[in-house]
Amino acid sequence: MKENCPSVTALIVAVHRAAHQIMDKPNVFSDPLALRILGEDHVSAQTLDPKWLEFSPLSSRLRPFLAARSRYTEYELHRAVKRGVQQYVVLGAGLDTFAYRNPYTEDILHVFEVDHPATQSWKRTRLEKAGIPIPQTLTFSPVDFENQTLEEGLTRADFDTGKCTFFSWLGVTQYLTSSAVMATLQFVASLPVGSGIVFDYTISPLSLNSAEREIFDSLAHRVALAGEPFQTFYDPSLLTRDLRAVGFQDVEDLGPQEMNARYFKGRQDKLKVDGFTHIMNARI
């Protein structure tokens, strides 16, 4: 990854998050900073062209899922704070904006953003250009997973392993090896009771129908060309078993059907989730 350059997938997610704010009414997930953090060089007629985003098969499926997973994650975060969680770790933060909308004071919730140093440097440049201040409730934790572990990176950022912590890990697991995914989950499971994680994952393409497989192949081809190929897929029942085996007690899996029932029921624009990615919520 080049210095001060973003992950391509991080940019794709940010563009579609911003597009949701413009195109889909009512919003499933409202993010008042989504457009602002992208900046004028990315918010262009080409990247946010409503006609392209509306009729691109890939875009029409990405937007609702990205909106649903963000809404679910932040809802679960707020529930976790009520339970006594004091730290929030955003793994693979990209251009996520929660830390800059954080309604909690420092004594209630501290946020740690973990990302590759190059992507994090790019984000800090975007924040400066957009005039978005970095709050005292946020700590950046640049981690190059090829050379260090998550625990090492967080320790350098003054993360307290003795505090109850909530993690989000969105749009990452499919790009890692299964062993790397499990190592991160084991670290989370080692933290105090009440800690937990929300992450998404991709199911095996072999289980998809022909329409879903076409969309999957299109996305897989794009990310592979960008140097970020899919590596790991999961069976929901087997993943649930593995999570319980490493110490997670409460596990909830949301597929497209569950997300549509929660967030898209009765919409006149027919916006809905249909695809190959699930959301997993696991708590110690």
N, C-alpha and C positions, 0 to 999 in steps of 0.2 A: 504494500500500500504506500502511495506516494505521500510525502510530507505535506501537511495542511490540506489534504484532499479527503473527501468523504468516502465512506463505503457507498458503492452504487446502490445497494439495496436500501441503505438508510435514506438516501435522497428520494428513491422511488416511494418509500413509505411516507415521507414528509409531503411530497407533492400530492399524493392521494388523500392524505389527512386534510390538507388545505382545500382540495377540490370538494371534499364532503361538506365543508363549511359553506361553499358557494352553491353547490348543485342540489343537495338533498335537503328538502324542507318537509317536516321539521328535522333538525339535526338529531341523529342518534347520540352523537357525542359532540359537545360544543367545546371548541378550543379557540379562544379569542386571539391567541398568539400564533396560530398555525400558519397564516399567511405572512405575518410580519417577520417571523424568524427566517422564512425562506429568502426574503429580500427580492428586490426588483430584478436581479440577474437570473433568478429562477422562476419567479412569478411572471411568466411571459405568455404571449399568445400561443406559443408552441407547447409549453408544459401544462398550462391550465385551460387549453381550448375546450370549452364545454362540449362541442360536437365530437371531438376526438375521444374525450373521456367518457362520454355517454355511450358511444357506439363501439368502443373498443371492448371486445369480449373480456379481455383480461382486466381492464379497469372497472367495468361494471360489477365484477366479482370481488375485486380487491377492496373497493371502497367500503361496502357494507361490513365486510369482515374486520377491516382495520378499525372502523368506528365501533363495532360491537366489542372487540377485545379491549379497546381503550376504556370504554365506558364500564365494562365489567371489572377491569383491573382497578380503576380508581374508586369504584363503589366498594370493592373488597378492601382496598387500602383504608378507606374511611371507617369501615367496620373494624379493621384491625387496630386502628388508633383508639377506638372506643374500648377495645380489649386490653389496651396498655402497651401496644407497640410504640417504640420510641425512635426507631430508625427505619428508613425506607431506602432500599438499594435498587436502582434502576440499571439492570444489566443490559449492555448493548443499547445505551440510551439514544443514540442517534440525535434527532432533533426533537425528542420528547420535551414537552414544555411544562410538565407538572411542577418542577422545582421553582419555576418563575411565576406560578399561580398558587403556590402552596399557601393555604389559608391558616396554617398552624405556626405558632411561635416556636422559637428554638428549644424551649424547655419541653415542648410537646413532641415535635417531630423534626429530625434532621435527615436530610436527603443526601445520598451518595450516588453520583452518576459514574458508572463504570463503562469505559469504552476503549477501543484501540486508540493509542496516542494520536495518530493522524486524524481520525474522525473527530476526536475530542478537540483537537487544535482547530479544525475547520469550524466546529460548532461555536467555539469561543469567538472566532472571527465573525461569524454570522450574528452572534449576540451583540457584539460591539457595534457592528454596522447598523443593526436594527435599533440600537439604543435601549436594549433590554438589560437592566442591571442584574448582576449576579448577587443573589441574596445571601445573607450570613447563614441561613439555614441550609446552604448547599456546599458540599465538598466534591470536587472532581477527583476521580481516581483513575488515571490512565493505566491500562493494563494490556500488555502485549502477551497474550496467552501462549505464544510460542516460547517465551523466555521466563515466564513467571506464573504463579498460580493466583486464583482469585483471592484466596486468603492472604497471600503476600501483598497484593495490591491494596486490599482494604486495610490491612494492618498499617501500611505506610500512610494511609489517609486518616488514621486515628479512629477507625471503626472499632466499636466496643463489642466484642463477642459475648459479653455478659448481659447485653440488653436484648430484649425481644425485638425481632426485626422482620419486616415484610419485604419480600423481593418481587420485582416484576422482571420477566425475561421474555420479551416479545420479539418474534421474528428472528430468532437466533438458533434454536436447537437443530433445525433442519440443515444448517451449514456446518455443524460440528460432528465429530465422531461420536458413536454411542458411549464410548468410555469417557470422553470429555464431558458429555452431558451428565452422566451418572456421577462423575467426580464433583461437579457443581452441586447437584442435588444432595449428595452426601454431606457436603459442607453446610448447606442450609439446614439439613436434618440434625446437625451437631449443635445447633444453637438452642437457646432456652425454649422451653415449652411455651407455645403461643405464637412462635415464629412461623412463617409460612412463605409460600411462593405461588405466583400465578405465572404460567408460561403457556405458550402455544407450541403445537407440534404438528407435523404432517403425517397422515396415514399412508400406508403403502399404496403406490399407484396401481398395483395389481387388483386392488379392491374397488377401483373407480369404474363408473360406467363410461361409455364412449365419449359423451359430451364433456364429462369431468376430466377424462384423460386427455382430451384435446387441449383444454385450458391448462392442465398441469404441465403437459409437454411444452406448451408455449412459454410458460413462466420458467420452467427448468432450463430451457434453451437460453433464455435471456440472461438469467443469473450465471449460467455457466460461461457464457461469452464475456460476462463482466468479471470473471475470475472468482466467483463466489458460488460454486456448484452445490446443489443439494447432496447431502451425504447420508442422512439418517431419517428413517421412517419408523413409526410405531403402530402397534396394535393397541387400541385403547384398554382392553382388559389386561393385557400383559404389562402395559405401562403402569396401570393401577396396582397390579401385584408387586411390581418392582419398587414402587414408591412406598408401599406398606412395609416391604422387606427392609428398607433402609431407615425406617423410623417415623414416617408420616402416618398420622392417625386418621385425619379427616381428609377425604379425597373426593373431589367433584369434577366430573368431566362434562364439558359442553360441546356438542357437535352442532352442525348447522340447524337441525330441527329445534334444539333447545334454545339456540340464539334467536331464531326467528320467532319463537313463541314469546320470548322476553322482550325483544326490541323492535320487531318489524310487523307485528300483528296489526292488520287493518290499515296499512299504509296505502294511500291512493296511488302512489308512484310505483307500487309493486317491488320496491327495493327489498332485497332479502339476501341471506347468506346461502350459498350452495357451493360446496367445494370439498376440499381435501384437507382442511386444517381444523383442529380442535383446540379448545382452551382447557387447560388443566389447572385446578386449584388444589393445592396440597398444604395441610397445616400439621404442625407437630403437636 
